[in-house]
Amino acid sequence: MPNSIDATTIADGGSTRRVARWITWGGPLVLAIALLLHAIVFIHWPTYALQIDVLVYRFGGTRVLDGLDLYSIGRNGEIDDLLFTYTPFAALVFTPLAFITDFTAQVLSLMVFPALLVYSVWRMLNWLNISAKAGLWGLLALLVGLVSWLEPVRLSIQLGQINLLILAVVVTDILAPKRWRLAGVGIGIVAGIKLTPMIFIVFLFVVGRIRAAVVATVTLIATVGLGFIFLPSASHYYWVDRSFEKISRITRDPTASTSISGLFLRLDLSAGIATALSALVIVMSLVVATLAYRRNQLLLAISLVGMASAAASPFSWSHHWVWFVPLVVHLGYRGYVLGKRASAITMWVFCVVFAAWFTSLSGKTPDSGALTLRPGGVLNEVIPSLYVFVHLVVLVASWMWLRRDTPDVNDVAGEDESPSADELAPASPAHN
């Protein structure tokens, strides 16, 4: 795509920046095409709008209100399929869904989760201090159109998956202004619903945002406490009996995992080595993400930490990788606000390669995305964990870029590159 930067200007950090002229009309065009393709898919294959996961959430809430055991049986009546896999606190959160029908829950899910995706992208662009006059809406349209067709995002929308809510909450908390005393509450809540966001609490501690990290930790503990108060038996089973460690509660096929552990399981390699490598990836990701944070590249930091949570998890579905979204916004900003052609090209290549292309047209819900390719041989075992290799490539590339001796002054969104020792949390440039 063209990368002309001879039109709209944006004042940021004392410098004048330009947004590519074509974004004002090209962005809405890309979004319109993306929405049309979504509509065609939903009409031709109605099962793409089934929202099965939100129905499982509703099932969990219903079991709570009916006073029934939360984890013994699945939504379809079987003991090993469509089980409620989240925390007891999550079931409490989902109880309002029990008061509406399945159909209403499906409709709401199809409205709410795409809206959360739009919000997340808008919040990131807003933090980057891109105003409406500078082309905010055009760039927002472009990026939403592109990321909506990334395979993890499209699958999250198809299933009615909570990942997009987690993304929105984490983005809100990490990008919160310094003066926002509730920073960390959101991360604590979503970590109390789905355990993987706990890595962001560690990240907050590592980068020195101690208050937000403590708030998140206390909030997480409170969610566990609420579970024990209102659902003591379920909480004992989940936390004390450590059912959260059981892959069988998630799927009948543990080899379906897209994580490092899944890769090693498919290749019949040591589970112990997989665990050690997962821990190493977490450490490496936190190191590079911290460097990105201190360079004020917060979107890159969020993406790296989020991808690490999916790569290192004992089990990850492909829709857990919604953390590609901050990476695409980061590249889009560099490409079409800072005028970095390499970033623009990388963004387009990434979005094309990892889009939810159909790899089969058979069945009620055809396969889509690079992870469903099966060329044969050992690649059949490696490809399901392709996103792990993507994360490692992004990790190394980010390290090399961030360690440059003479970084471009325009790489930073308007905040001092050297945060003070007592407060490392950079506020949005709009709040300087």
Phi, psi and omega in degrees: 000154179295154181230036179297137182230052186245026185235249189298142180249157176222127177273125184206119176064026177088000180242162179257124179241155185237141176258135184307135183302319187291344181299325185298327177251330181289324179299306177300326178295315178299317179297317180298318178296317180298315180294321178298317179295320176299316181297317179299316180296314181296324181287317183285323179235083184303335180295343176292347178250021187293326178060043186298326183291322178292332175290326175292322176299317179296321177301317178298316178297322179294319179299323179296311182294329180275358179070027182259161179299139189276330192243001188276340186213152181269175183298328182270009177089359180263157184271355183223025181212137179055041176284153171283119189249359184270182184288161173303323177300320179300319179299322176297319180297326184274359182301326178301334179294339180291342183270001177238166181281166175303315183298316179297319178298320179295316180296314179299319180298317179294340177267316189287313186293318172298324178296322177294325176296314178300315179301315183301313180294317178300316181297321179293317178292324177296319177297328178283002174067036176267118184270168178299320179295333182274000178104024181306310189292324177294316180292322176300314180298316180301309185291320178296317178301317181290310185289337179295340179257003168298138187305314180297324181286313181298321179292323176299319178292320179300318185272343188072047187272145185286354182305322182290331173291316179299316177303312182298318181292315180297316178301316180299316182290313184293325182269008182296145175299156181304323187282354183281105187285346180271001179304129182109335180298314182299314180297321178298320180293311182291331174292331177283345177267311182226123196295330188302329178295354177301336179298332179287335173293317176300317179301316179299319176297315185297320183275359175092010176273069190296316182299312180296322180294318179294317178301316179297318180296313179297319179297316178301314179299322179296322179295320177295318179298318178298322177299316180292328180290312187265334181225067186298317182294314179296322180292320178298316180296317185287313187265311184284315178280357174059041178293340180297344180274348187276113178294331183298337178285344183265318186204156173283341185240092181296341180285354180283354183295141178266005184272180176300317180299320178296319178299313181294326178294316180294326180273003180057044179255173186297127176293328178295318178294321178300318179296317179296317179294323178298317178296320179296319179297320177298313181297312180300318181295319178294323178296310182291321179296323177295319176298317177298318179300315183287341171271006180068023175265066188292327180294319176297319179299314179300315181298315182297316180292317180297316178296324177298322180297323179283320182293322187266353181294146176303327177214130178224131168278163181295332181286353175287347186268035176293354179288359169295333186300309178300328178295316179295319178296319177302313180292321179296320177297313180295324183284319190244001170245314178273351177074028179272103185300321181299322179292320179297315180296316179300319180300313182294317179298315180300313183292327178286312184296321185255022173286165182275057176296142177287127176258356177201148178246010182269155177085170180288332179228088184300150177292147178212153177095155184300330184291346180267357178292139179224079182286346179112163177068208183294338179298331177298333180270334184274318187302321179302340177252026181303324183296333176299317180291326175300314179300316181295320178296314179297322180297311181294315180298320180294318179300314181296319182291315183289338181270007179302145182289328184231075179296146178296132181301332182277359177293337185263141188282012177120002180257150176304133181290345184243085180299151179292156185293330184274348179208096183273357184279110179282134175279165172302145177305334180290346183250015180296000000 
